[in-house]
Amino acid sequence: MKAKVYVTLKKGVLDPQGRAVLGALKHMDFDEVTDVRIGKFMELELDVPEGGDEDKRLAEMCERLLANPVIENYRIERD
């Protein structure tokens, strides 16, 4: 099974990398861009039996390692 994990900063958390990209885009005359938020994307290949507890395991992976739940949100998509 394949899972895609998207990790983004929570609303209100400062995103200096996003600010730098926004500044660069403005400098390059892309004035229509009003905000940039940078996140992470991961693809995981899992070897799990059919009907297992993969949802719970994926959430645990995100909570413990892939995301910082204090400042980040995550979203999981399964293929």
Backbone hydrogen bonds in HBPLUS format (Angstrom, degrees):
<---DONOR---> <-ACCEPTOR-->    atom                        ^
c    i                          cat <-CA-CA->   ^        H-A-AA   ^      H-
h    n   atom  resd res      DA  || num        DHA   H-A  angle D-A-AA Bond
n    s   type  num  typ     dist DA aas  dist angle  dist       angle   num
A0046-LEU N   A0001-MET O   2.68 MM  45  5.15 174.7  1.68 165.3 166.9     1
A0079-ASP N   A0002-LYS O   2.85 MM  77  5.28 170.3  1.86 156.1 154.9     2
A0003-ALA N   A0044-LEU O   2.81 MM  41  5.14 158.4  1.86 152.7 158.7     3
A0044-LEU N   A0003-ALA O   2.77 MM  41  5.14 169.7  1.78 157.9 161.5     4
A0004-LYS N   A0077-GLU O   2.66 MM  73  5.03 166.2  1.67 156.8 161.8     5
A0077-GLU N   A0004-LYS O   2.81 MM  73  5.03 160.0  1.85 150.3 156.3     6
A0005-VAL N   A0042-MET O   2.80 MM  37  5.11 164.5  1.83 153.0 157.8     7
A0042-MET N   A0005-VAL O   2.89 MM  37  5.11 154.7  1.96 148.2 155.4     8
A0006-TYR N   A0075-ARG O   2.87 MM  69  5.17 166.9  1.89 155.9 160.4     9
A0075-ARG N   A0006-TYR O   2.84 MM  69  5.17 143.4  1.98 144.4 155.2    10
A0007-VAL N   A0040-LYS O   2.89 MM  33  5.04 169.2  1.90 146.8 149.5    11
A0040-LYS N   A0007-VAL O   2.84 MM  33  5.04 158.3  1.89 145.6 152.7    12
A0008-THR N   A0073-ASN O   2.96 MM  65  5.38 157.5  2.01 144.3 151.7    13
A0073-ASN N   A0008-THR O   2.74 MM  65  5.38 159.5  1.78 163.7 170.0    14
A0010-LYS N   A0071-ILE O   2.77 MM  61  5.54 165.6  1.79 146.7 144.2    15
A0013-VAL N   A0010-LYS O   3.09 MM   3  5.72 161.5  2.12 139.0 139.9    16
A0019-ARG N   A0015-ASP O   2.97 MM   4  6.28 154.5  2.03 153.1 161.1    17
A0020-ALA N   A0016-PRO O   2.96 MM   4  6.19 153.6  2.03 145.2 151.6    18
A0021-VAL N   A0017-GLN O   3.05 MM   4  6.34 158.9  2.10 149.2 154.3    19
A0022-LEU N   A0018-GLY O   2.89 MM   4  6.10 159.1  1.94 149.0 155.3    20
A0023-GLY N   A0019-ARG O   2.89 MM   4  6.12 160.1  1.93 149.4 154.6    21
A0024-ALA N   A0020-ALA O   2.98 MM   4  6.24 155.2  2.04 145.5 152.2    22
A0025-LEU N   A0021-VAL O   2.89 MM   4  6.13 160.9  1.93 153.6 158.6    23
A0026-LYS N   A0022-LEU O   2.93 MM   4  6.17 161.1  1.97 152.8 157.9    24
A0027-HIS N   A0023-GLY O   2.91 MM   4  6.09 156.0  1.97 145.2 152.3    25
A0028-MET N   A0024-ALA O   2.98 MM   4  6.23 133.9  2.20 140.0 152.3    26
A0028-MET N   A0025-LEU O   3.10 MM   3  5.02 128.8  2.37  92.4 106.3    27
A0030-PHE N   A0025-LEU O   2.90 MM   5  5.26 161.3  1.94 150.2 148.1    28
A0029-ASP N   A0026-LYS O   2.96 MM   3  5.06 152.5  2.04 113.3 114.2    29
A0033-VAL N   A0030-PHE O   3.32 MM   3  6.18 169.9  2.33 121.8 124.6    30
A0052-GLY N   A0049-PRO O   3.14 MM   3  5.55 137.2  2.33 141.9 136.1    31
A0057-ARG N   A0053-ASP O   3.02 MM   4  6.33 159.3  2.06 152.7 159.3    32
A0058-LEU N   A0054-GLU O   2.80 MM   4  5.92 160.7  1.84 150.7 155.4    33
A0059-ALA N   A0055-ASP O   3.03 MM   4  6.20 162.7  2.06 147.4 152.1    34
A0060-GLU N   A0056-LYS O   2.96 MM   4  6.17 153.1  2.04 144.1 151.9    35
A0061-MET N   A0057-ARG O   2.93 MM   4  6.21 152.9  2.00 147.7 154.8    36
A0062-CYS N   A0058-LEU O   3.02 MM   4  6.33 158.4  2.07 150.3 155.6    37
A0063-GLU N   A0059-ALA O   2.90 MM   4  6.12 165.1  1.92 152.8 156.9    38
A0064-ARG N   A0060-GLU O   2.94 MM   4  5.97 153.1  2.01 148.2 154.8    39
A0065-LEU N   A0061-MET O   2.89 MM   4  5.71 150.4  1.98 145.6 152.2    40
A0066-LEU N   A0061-MET O   3.07 MM   5  6.20 164.4  2.09 140.0 143.8    41
A0067-ALA N   A0062-CYS O   2.96 MM   5  5.16 147.9  2.06 141.3 139.0    42
A0071-ILE N   A0068-ASN O   3.00 MM   3  5.87 135.7  2.21 128.0 136.0    43
A0072-GLU N   A0068-ASN O   2.73 MM   4  5.34 143.5  1.86 158.9 163.7    44
